[in-house]
């Protein structure tokens, strides 16, 4: 698997803000509009290619998780990252690795983190601004295989 540093020219890095998740005090990540309006700090990114209802792969501190993308009146949000796709679809059944990471790094609504677009539409990373990391840029299964697996999973 190719290893890709977060400061590689092929990785788009976007500063994203944390918001409050619904009526809870837990933070969630607000995903900017696809236009990105000047928020790309490095790399190239034409679109984040994620929609509400998608489950994306995210890397947090070199561990890969699955995160459901949802939407509210303000746009797309990621409320959690979970150990597998099933847990991501059944929110509330597993440890929320995103919230654990944000808590461990004293991040709360109003703060920001960096969203790295490692493989557009497939693999993203979260990191603290100013920190550098290395990603294993493995591609997921081809779309048709992923769709079949999703159908079998329910």
N, C-alpha and C positions, 0 to 999 in steps of 0.2 A: 504494500500500500504506500502510495506517495505521502510523504510528510510535508505539510504546508504551514509555514509560520504565519501568524496573524498579520505580520507586516509585509507579506508577499504582495507584489503588485497585482496579482490575480484575485486577491481577497478584498472585497469591498467592506469597509468598516464604517458603520453608521452609529452615531450616538443616539440612543433611544431613551425616552423618559419612563420612569416608573409612576404608576398611578395606583389608586386604591381599587381593590377588587370588589366591586359591588358594595354591599353594606358591611363588609368585613374590614378589618384593619390590615389584612394581608396585601402586600404589594403585588402588582402584575406589570408586565412589560407592554407598553403601548407601541404597536408597530406602525411606522409612518406610511403615508400614502406611497404608492408605487413611484410617483414622480420624484420622491426623495428631496425635492426642493433644497438642494445645496447641502444636505446633511451627510453626504458621502465624504468621509475624511480621507480615505485612501482607496485605491483599487478602482475597478470599474463595476458598475452594476446598473443594468437597464431597468430591472424590475425585481422585486423581492419574490415574485412568483409563488405567493402563498395566499390562500383564500380562507375565509371563515369556513369551518368544517374540516379543513385539512389537519392531518397529524404529521408534523414535521420532525426530522431528527435534529437534535441540538446537542452541542458539546459544552459542558460546563466543567472546568478544571480537568480537562482531558478525559472525561467520562461521557459516553454517549447516552442520551435519553430520548424520549419521545414526548412531544409537546402538542397538545391540541390548540389550534388557532380558532378563536371565537371572535365575535364582533358585538359591539354595542353602538349606541348613537354617535359615539366619538370615533369609531373606526375599529380596526383589528387589534386584538390583544392576545397575549399568551399569559395564562394564569398559573401554569404549572408545567413541570417536566417530570416524567415518570419513567420507571425502569423498563417498561415495554409498551407496545402499542395497545394491548388490551387495557392496561391500567390507565393509559392516556385517554382512552375512549370512555372508561368508567370512572370518571373523576371522583375522587373521594375514597377510592379503595386502596391506594398505595401512598408511600412517602412522596411528598412533593419536593423533589430535589431543587427546583428553582427557588422556592420559598426558603428552604434550608440554606442555600447558598447566599441568598440576599440577606438573610438574618445573620449568618456568620460573617458577612462583610459590612454589617451595619448600614445596609441600604434600605431606604424607605421611600414611600411616595414623595415625588418631587425631585429625587435624586436621579442620576442617569447611569446607564451601563452601555457597553459597546456591543452591538450586534454585528458579527462578522458573517458575510455571505461567502461560505467556503465553496460549496457546489450549488449554484442557483437552483432553487426548486427541490433540493435534496438534503443539503447539510448546512446548518448554521451553527454559530458559536456565540456564547455570551461571555464577556469578560469585563473586569473593572477597568475604567479608563486609565490609560498609562501603563497597564500591564501588557505583557507579551505572552503568547502561548503558541504551541505547535499543534496542528490538527492532523489526524489520520484522514486523508481525503478519500475515503472509500465511497464508492457509489452504491446506492441501494439497488435492489432488483429492478430490472426494466419495468416500466409502467404496467405492461400487460401481466407480468408475473405478480407484481404487487397487488393489482386489482383482483386476480384470482385468489391470492392469499387472503385478501380482505373479505372476499365473498365466502370463503370457507370458514373464516373466523366468525362470521356473523355480522 
